[in-house]
Amino acid sequence: MRAGYVEISAPVGAIAANKSNDVKQVQRLLNMHTEGFVGVRKFSIDGMFSASLVDAIKDFQTLVQSRMSPMGE
């Protein structure tokens, strides 16, 4: 792994593998990159996939990446 990069083994999202270690990485990244956003919930780094995680991924894609149609993965 290169410095500054995070690797996951499979996608995380609505129709994805959602492996526990990958979910933990996504939870960490969402927490880290949404610091200071009003109304954005923080996730426990527990590796548990949930509907609220999909919502958070979609919100992140909409707010930060300016995607018109967030896919939630």
Residue, then its C-alpha position, 0 to 999 in steps of 0.5 A: m500500500r502506498a502512503g496516503y492510499v487506502e485499499i479495500s478488497a471489494p466494494v462497499g455499498a448497496i449491492a456489494a460484498n461488504k466485507s467487515n474490514d472493507v466496511k471499517q475502512v469506509q466508516r473511517l474514511l467517512n468519519m474523517h472526510t465529513e468532519g465539520f459537515v453539519g448534520v452528518r453522523k459519525f460511525s462506530i468503526d465496527g465493520m457492520f454494514s447498514a442502510s444508514l451507511v449506504d445513506a451516508i455514502k450517497d450523501f458523501q457522493t452528493l455533497v463532496q463529489s457532486r454526483m447527480s445520481p449517487m449510487g451508494e457504493 
